[in-house]
Amino acid sequence: MKVLAAMSGGVDSAVAAARAAEAGHEVVGVHMALSKSRDQTRTGSRGCCTVEDASDARRAAERIGIPYYVWDLSDDFHDLVVEDFLAEYAAGRTPNPCVRCNERIKFASLLERATLLGFDAVCTGHYASIRADGPGGAPSLHRSRNMEKDQSYVLAVMGPEAVRRSLFPLGEYATKAEVRAEARARGLGVSTKPDSYDICFVADGDTRGFLERNLGEAPGEVVDADGTVLGTHRGTHGFTIGQRRGLGVERPAPDGAPRYVVDIDPASRQVVIGAAELLSTYELVAGDVISFEPLTAGRRVSAQIRAHGEAIPATLVGVPSTSAAVPPAEGGPAPARADGATPAVEPAGTALRIRLDTPLRGVAPGQTLVLYDEDRVLAAATLERRA
């Protein structure tokens, strides 16, 4: 196959490109330049895709013996990831920019360009696996063997068509140490390079400061669940559901218990804080569903709302009309919840609705919900609210 290898400049993508070339594919390496700032270097950035990264990727491609190019995707990145990040926070939601980058840049934009240039597939250094065990033997997305580095959560939004045209050579590695050892054995200079972390376009790691600089100040009130004003703030974009610190409240709760952000209303500029129990929910509602196979109401799944969070057993109680909504198990009752209640199976609608076996805390609109069947990705969606 003719394969386009996305090379970030790190050890993972370098080893992935080397393995694709070793497998006999015709591989071309490409580095995606996502920032127009030429002084954004490793010393000034905590993320990825910096000037230094581009140089590291070029040296790795030379060592592997494949052609190498740099593509300027900075305009796409700014419009589709950075602006989305700002708009979501301004709307009181909590986005995951890495999910958006994987969806809109590292696969949508990259795959579109690869297709126009005649490539058969895209290869990346993500920790996930693709296996031909989906419905009808179709390729399906699975968790990586290395659960500490598993990236199936952030890849779930790529959808089934992109999965069919992707290669993830690192999915079967059990540890990052194995990847680094292979990089050393191949003579790749990035074998000891540290991992990137944090939001790549927030160079100093100060997300709140970044939001204030770009969205400005919009003062408002911090209130409790009864509407009593407890303090003020400089903008709702500085808060997220479940936040405990930096609430701007001097008086402790009457019972002395910690208080958390439980709701955000950008329209009234109010941030509502309350006790931890107000954060817990058994039901989630999500939209913008991307399914890897038809979903049926009553099906048992595992639900995850954070990149490295716990996957919680759950039951689908409502599915989008594009999926088949049928009663579970030959019309039998839906599985009972852990608290003894039996979730009702709802008719198909426009949203995805799930009932969790155990309550989940800190659920925020805008987060990505990913559903699994054991280690296989079933669907991804954007959380709209707690039910």
N, C-alpha and C positions, 0 to 999 in steps of 0.2 A: 504494500500500500504506500501511497504518497502521504506522509504524515507531517503536519506542522506542529513542532514542539514549542510550547510556550516556556520561555526560559526567564525566570524572575531574577536570576543572579544568585540564587541560593543553592544549597546542596541538594534539596529534594528534586527540583526541576532539572538540575544537571544530570543526576543519576537516572531520572525518568527518560530523558532524551538519549542518554547513552544506551539504556536497555532497549529502547525502541530501534535505535540504529543497529544494535547487536542482533536484534530479532530479524533483521533483513529488510526492514522498511526503508524507503527513501525519505530521509528525515531532513527537514530544514528548520533551523532554530530561529525564533523571533522573540525579541524583548519588547514588551509593551511599555512605552514611556507614558506615564500617567500624570506627570506634573511638568508645567512649563518653567518652573523655577530651577535654574541651572545650579544654584547654590544649595539645593536640597541634597545633602550628602549623608552618609551614615552617621557622622558625628552630629548632624543637626536634625536627623530624622529617626524616629523610632519604628518606622513602618517598612514598607517594601518599595521596589520599583524606583530607586533613587539613581543618581548619576553613577555612584560607585557600583550599584547593582548591575547597571548596563555593561560596565567594563568587566565585571566578574563573569557575566553571562557570555560575553564575547570570548574571553579566554577559555571558558569551559567548552564552547562550541569548537574552538580551534583544536583543543585537546581531543575531543570526540571525533573531529574530522568531518564536520557538517557545515553547510553554508549558514550564515548568520545575518540577520537584519534587525533593525530597530524600527518599530512602527509607532508613530505619534498618535496615541489615542487619548491625549490629554483633554481635548474638547469633549469627547464622548464621556470620559470619566467625570469631568466637572458637571456636565449637564445631567447625566443619568445616575450618578452616585452622590456627589457632593451636594448638588441642589436638592436632590431627593431627601438626603439626610437633614438638611436645614428645614425643608418644608414639613417633614414629618414631625420634627421637634416643635415647630411653630404651631402645629395642629394638636399638640398634646400627646403625640404618639412616640413610641420608642423603637426606632428602626435598627436594623443590623446592617451596617454599610458593607461588611464582608459578604453577606448574602447577596446584596444588590450588585456588588462588583462581580461576583461569580456569575450571577444570572445575566447581567446586562453587558459586561465588558469581557470577562475571561471566557465566556461561552457565546453569548449572542453576537457581539461585535466581532470577536475573533473568528467564530465559526462562519459568520457571513462572509468575511474576507477570505477565509480559507476556501470556502466553496467557490467563490468567484475566481480564485486562482487555481482551481482544479485539484485541491487536496481531498483525500478520502476521509481523513480523521484528524483530530486534534489530540495531542498528548500533553499531559500536565503532571506535576509532581504532587498532586493531591493524594491524601491518604483515604482511599475508598477503593472498592472493588466492583467490577462489572462482570456479571455471570449470565450465561444464557439459560436461566431457569425461570423466567417470567412466564406469563400466560402464553401458551403456544411456543414456548422455547425462545421468546424474545429476550434480548439483553435486559438485565435489571440491575439497579444500583444497590449495592450492599455496603455495610460498614466495613472499615478496615480491620485487619487482624490487630493492629496497634490501636487499642481503644483510647489510649491517652492522646493520640494525634488524630483520631478519626474525624474526617471532614464531610461525611455523608450528609450531615445536617445542613451545612452551607451549600452543598451541591444539589440538594433535592429540588431546588427551584429551577434547575436547568431543564427539566422535563425529559420525557422518554426519547424524543427525536435526537436531542443532543447526546444522550447516553449512547445511542446506537452509533454515534460517530466520534466517540471519545476513547482514549486509552489512559488508564491509571496504573502504570507499572509498579507503583509502590504499595498497592493495596494488600499484598500478601506478606509484607515485612512485619515482623512482630514488634520491633523496637526501632527507634531512631538511630540507636548505636549501630545497628546493622547497615543502615543506609550510609552513615558516615564511614564505616569500615569499607564498604564497597567503593565509595568515592575516593578514599585513600588508595585502594588497590588499583583504581583506574587512573591515578595520578591527577585527580581533579583538585585544584587549589582551594576550592570552596569547602573541602571536607570538614574544616574546623570552624567555619563561619557560623556565628550565632544566629538563632532564629529571629525573624522579624516579629514584632508584637505591637499591640495597641492599634489605633486607627491611623492609617498611613498618612492621611492628609492633615492630621493634627500633630504637627512635628514635635511640639513640646509636651504632648500627653495631656494637656489641659483642655478637656472637652468642653467644660462649662465656659471657660474663657473664649474658646473658639466660637461657641454659639452666641455669646454676648457680643463679640466683635462683628459677627455677620448679621445677627438679627436685631441688635440694639437692645435698649432697655424698654420694658413695658411693665411698669410697677403694678403690683396688685396685692391681694390679701392672702394670708395663710389662715385658714379657718378650720374648726373642728367639724365633726359630722352634723352638729346642730346649727352650724352657721356662725358660731361665736368667733369673732376675729381674735386671733392669737398673735399675729405678727404681720409683717409685710415682706415682699420679695421684689426682685428687679426684673423678673420675667418668668413665665411658666416654663419656658424652654430650658430653664436650669434645673428642672426636676424630672424624675421618672418614678413610675409606680414602684412601691417597695422601698424607696430611698429612706434612710434613717438619719443620716448626718446632714448638716448644712441646711436645716429646715428654717432657720431664722426665727426660732421660737425660744424665748428665754425662760418662760414659766414651765415647770414640769407638769405632767399630767396629774390630775388629782390623786390617782392611785400610785403614782410614781413609776408606772410602767412605760417602756419605750414607746414612742409614737413614730408612725411611718406615713409616707405619702400614699393615700388610698385612692385619690382621684385628682384629675387635672382638667380644668375647664378654661381653655384659652379665650373663649368668648367673654366670660366674666372676669377673666384674669385671676381666678381663684385656684388655690392649691389646697386640697382638703387633706388633713392628716388625722390619724386615728390609731386605735389599737391594732395589734398584729392580726387578731381574728378577723378584722374587716378585709384583710388581704386574701383570705382563703376562699377558694371556690371549687365546686365539683364539676361545673360545666363550662365549656368554652365554645365560642361561636367564631368562625373564621370565614373569610371570603377569598376571592382570587385563587381558587383551588387549582392546583396542577396535579393531575392524577397519573400514576404510572400504570394503573389498571382500574377497571370499574370498581366503585365502592358501593357497598350495600349496607343499609341500615341494620343494626344488630351485630355487625361484625366486631370481633375482638381485635384490638390493636394496642400498640404502645405509642404514647404521645410524648413529644419532646419540644420544649419551647426555648431552649438555650443551646448554644453550640456545644457546650460540654456539660450540659445539665443531665439530670436523671430522666430516663424514659419511663413514664408511668403507665401501667395497664389501664385501658379504657375501653368503652363501647361506643361505636358510632350510633347515634340516635337520630341523626338527620343528615342527609347527603344532598349535594347539588342535583338539580334536575337532569344534568348531563350524565349522571351516574345512575345505575339501576338501584332503586330503593325498594327493597323487598324485605319481608319479615325474616328474622334469623332462623336458621336450622329448621327448614320445612314447616315454617309457621309456628314454631315453638316460642316460648317466652324468651325475652332478652335476658342475658346473664345478670344475676343479681349484683348489686354494688356491694362494696366491702361493708357499708353501714347497714346493709339489709334491704335497702330500697331497690325496686326494680325499675330501671329506666324505660320510659315509654319510647316506642319506635315511632318517629314522626315521618310524615310524608316528605317526598323530595321537595326541595325549595331552591333558593339561590345561594344559601350558605351551608357550610359544614358545621355540624354540631356534635360534640362528643361529651360523654359522661365519664369522669375519672373515677377510678376505684378508691383513690385516696385524694384528699384535698391538696390543691397546689397553691402556693403563695407567690405574690409578686408578679401576677400576670398583667402585662401591659399591652394596650392596643398598639399595633404596628409590629409586634414581635412575629417571628416566623414559627408556625406550628408544623412539625414534621411527624408523619405517622409511619410506623414500622410494623412489619410482620416478622417478628424475631429480628434478624439483622438486615432484612430487605426493606428498602424504602417503598412505601405505598403511595404517598402523596405529600405535597407541601401546600400551605395556605398561609394567609396573613390574618393574625388575630384581630378581631373587631371588638370583642368585649367579653367580659365574664357574664355568664347567663344567670 
